[in-house]
Amino acid sequence: MRDPFKIDSPTCISFSGGRTSAYMLWRVLQSNGGLPDEAKVCFANTGKEEEATLEFVRDCSVNWGVPITWVEYRPGPAFEVVTFETASRNGEPFEALITKKNYLPNPVARFCTEELKVKTINRYFDSINFEPDTMVGVRADEPRRLPKLRARGLLVPLAQSGVSQSMVQQFWKEQPFDLNLEFHDGVTAAGNCDLCFLKGAGQILSLIKAKPERAVWWANMEQKIDATFRSDRPSYAQMAKFAEQQMDMFSEEEGIACFCGD
């Protein structure tokens, strides 16, 4: 069987900033003896990632000697190439998108991933006349995500190779550096956007209890648009109050895959 990590045509390696997509990048480097000329690694920053995520992206680049292009959404539609030092850290790209659309993304209209990540990366590639296939970090033990990704023509080498979450975690236990976010019960709770509305309500409440300032931006966006990210649960301001009062208002609720990656 052909090595699914072997690259011989223009390819975008979409790096979400999580352990799984970083492991995918490492496998690509191993299979190709480094990053092939035909490949580019891209990280799309929304401004709502934890600082630990940004540090992890930087550390992968430094430790593995691989160039990673950082891009951010700008209204227009447009984009900007940034760096670890200049990357947004207060949700500026996400807020600019919300302001432009004048409504909030929600479980039915999940435009944030498409605009902030997929289209932003594509605009960067258009600017350099690069037309790649896209490789995403989805594992074999994420079967619900695979059909849609494959239907879009995305490459899923981890799934093809039978890579599981346990394999990814074991890999990182053996490395000299790691993502400095807790992995518990099969989930990196604070990964991707810190309080993404697609995460379970109980998970969001726990994240707010651990770091109350996480709720401020999300509550401000709901106030700005005079709406909520979800109609089936309390607002972020209300959840911040629950957290402050140490109230557990939610039963266990499974999150929804946002396709941002892991």
Secondary structure as UniProt FT lines:
FT   TURN            4..5
FT   STRAND          11..14
FT   HELIX           19..32
FT   TURN            37..38
FT   STRAND          39..44
FT   HELIX           51..64
FT   STRAND          68..74
FT   TURN            75..77
FT   STRAND          78..82
FT   TURN            84..86
FT   HELIX           92..101
FT   HELIX           111..113
FT   HELIX           114..119
FT   HELIX           120..127
FT   TURN            128..129
FT   STRAND          133..135
FT   TURN            140..141
FT   TURN            143..145
FT   HELIX           146..151
FT   TURN            152..153
FT   HELIX           157..160
FT   TURN            161..162
FT   HELIX           165..173
FT   TURN            185..186
FT   TURN            189..190
FT   TURN            194..195
FT   TURN            197..198
FT   HELIX           201..210
FT   TURN            212..213
FT   HELIX           214..225
FT   HELIX           236..244
FT   TURN            245..246
//
